Amino acid sequence: MFRSDLTIINKTGLHARPAAELALMCRQFNCELRVINGNAVINPKNIISILAGRVKQGDSVVLEAEGSDEEEAGNAIAGFIKNLKD
């Protein structure tokens, strides 16, 4: 299992545009993906789930990936979140 602790630095968090980009990226992977924000467990392959998770600047989230391409997916998604700027 891939697991990474991340802090959201983007000043607007995961609003509609980055949420759509994240969901599109995540759908390319076969593994099971989760982003945990407090008590919310977010399916990052689903834009509605991402928006409902209300991820904002300063939030500490946990990214989990489990499956055949977990390392590739985890690294790609973590990089996307770390480099997100508006």
WOVEN-V144896 format. One record per residue. N is the residue number from 1. SS is DSSP state (helix for helix, strand for strand, loop for the rest). PSI is psi in radians with two decimals (* if undefined). Layout:
n->N ss->SS psi->PSI
n->N ss->SS psi->PSI
This chain:
n->1 ss->loop psi->2.35
n->2 ss->strand psi->2.38
n->3 ss->strand psi->2.34
n->4 ss->strand psi->2.33
n->5 ss->strand psi->2.22
n->6 ss->strand psi->2.61
n->7 ss->strand psi->2.31
n->8 ss->loop psi->2.06
n->9 ss->loop psi->-0.32
n->10 ss->loop psi->2.22
n->11 ss->loop psi->-0.38
n->12 ss->loop psi->0.16
n->13 ss->loop psi->-2.64
n->14 ss->loop psi->1.26
n->15 ss->loop psi->-3.00
n->16 ss->helix psi->-0.87
n->17 ss->helix psi->-0.94
n->18 ss->helix psi->-0.51
n->19 ss->helix psi->-0.72
n->20 ss->helix psi->-0.73
n->21 ss->helix psi->-0.72
n->22 ss->helix psi->-0.81
n->23 ss->helix psi->-0.74
n->24 ss->helix psi->-0.77
n->25 ss->helix psi->-0.80
n->26 ss->helix psi->-0.54
n->27 ss->loop psi->-0.25
n->28 ss->loop psi->-0.27
n->29 ss->loop psi->2.58
n->30 ss->loop psi->-0.37
n->31 ss->loop psi->2.86
n->32 ss->strand psi->2.31
n->33 ss->strand psi->2.51
n->34 ss->strand psi->2.46
n->35 ss->strand psi->2.17
n->36 ss->strand psi->2.13
n->37 ss->strand psi->1.68
n->38 ss->loop psi->-2.10
n->39 ss->loop psi->-0.13
n->40 ss->strand psi->2.24
n->41 ss->strand psi->2.01
n->42 ss->strand psi->2.36
n->43 ss->loop psi->1.82
n->44 ss->loop psi->-0.01
n->45 ss->loop psi->-0.08
n->46 ss->loop psi->2.03
n->47 ss->helix psi->-0.64
n->48 ss->helix psi->-0.72
n->49 ss->helix psi->-0.73
n->50 ss->helix psi->-0.86
n->51 ss->helix psi->-0.66
n->52 ss->helix psi->-0.41
n->53 ss->loop psi->-0.21
n->54 ss->loop psi->0.94
n->55 ss->loop psi->2.11
n->56 ss->loop psi->2.98
n->57 ss->loop psi->2.38
n->58 ss->loop psi->-0.24
n->59 ss->loop psi->2.43
n->60 ss->strand psi->2.13
n->61 ss->strand psi->2.79
n->62 ss->strand psi->2.21
n->63 ss->strand psi->2.24
n->64 ss->strand psi->2.41
n->65 ss->strand psi->2.37
n->66 ss->strand psi->2.11
n->67 ss->loop psi->-2.96
n->68 ss->loop psi->-0.55
n->69 ss->loop psi->0.56
n->70 ss->helix psi->-0.72
n->71 ss->helix psi->-0.83
n->72 ss->helix psi->-0.82
n->73 ss->helix psi->-0.85
n->74 ss->helix psi->-0.79
n->75 ss->helix psi->-0.72
n->76 ss->helix psi->-0.78
n->77 ss->helix psi->-0.74
n->78 ss->helix psi->-0.73
n->79 ss->helix psi->-0.72
n->80 ss->helix psi->-0.85
n->81 ss->helix psi->-0.73
n->82 ss->helix psi->-0.58
n->83 ss->loop psi->0.09
n->84 ss->loop psi->2.14
n->85 ss->loop psi->1.70
n->86 ss->loop psi->*
